[in-house]
């Protein structure tokens, strides 16, 4: 059983696996009272005045204590983060990391104006939005009751938050950030006069993407027997 779980865990693509593991470790640390949510939440004053820079990152790793909210966010993060990494960004890990950095950066900017404490839910909503726009013909249903196509999924989640009495500000920020990314990456470059404004930094390419295989062209005198081996005869 343990071996099977380990194999399933290792089958999760690396970026999704790393993020989910960090979220799980953070939640476990809070439950064991090794840290408290007060040490993790997003606070611009403490970040810029007290230099508690870790809060920029930990605010994305804590979805709350054990309960429905944690389960809901972890499932959605696992599902849509994994599908994006395995499909839209297959073989482009650096581009996927850049998308997450883009989403995280603009979520932090928004959080400075609307007083958000934890930002992971907004990032999850962004992932859901980007996936839904890139898979417009996928048919879905909500708890087997409400059928709809994928582009409506983020708005269904907004409605679900309203039903639960939760604030929809976090969902709307995730949708807004996701739409900006989708527009700049998928829409604007394909418009007349458009161009690609988002470019993955080279440092991310070096860190996350394997080096491209280079084909060495041999001169005729270097080829065995001097022949064009494998060429048309």
Secondary structure as GFF3:
##gff-version 3
##sequence-region A 1 233
A	DSSP	alpha_helix	2	11	.	.	.	ID=ss1
A	DSSP	alpha_helix	14	31	.	.	.	ID=ss2
A	DSSP	three_ten_helix	37	39	.	.	.	ID=ss3
A	DSSP	alpha_helix	44	48	.	.	.	ID=ss4
A	DSSP	alpha_helix	55	58	.	.	.	ID=ss5
A	DSSP	alpha_helix	68	83	.	.	.	ID=ss6
A	DSSP	pi_helix	84	88	.	.	.	ID=ss7
A	DSSP	alpha_helix	93	114	.	.	.	ID=ss8
A	DSSP	alpha_helix	120	134	.	.	.	ID=ss9
A	DSSP	beta_strand	139	142	.	.	.	ID=ss10
A	DSSP	beta_strand	146	149	.	.	.	ID=ss11
A	DSSP	three_ten_helix	150	152	.	.	.	ID=ss12
A	DSSP	alpha_helix	153	163	.	.	.	ID=ss13
A	DSSP	alpha_helix	169	182	.	.	.	ID=ss14
A	DSSP	pi_helix	183	187	.	.	.	ID=ss15
A	DSSP	three_ten_helix	188	190	.	.	.	ID=ss16
A	DSSP	alpha_helix	202	208	.	.	.	ID=ss17
A	DSSP	three_ten_helix	220	222	.	.	.	ID=ss18
A	DSSP	three_ten_helix	224	226	.	.	.	ID=ss19
###
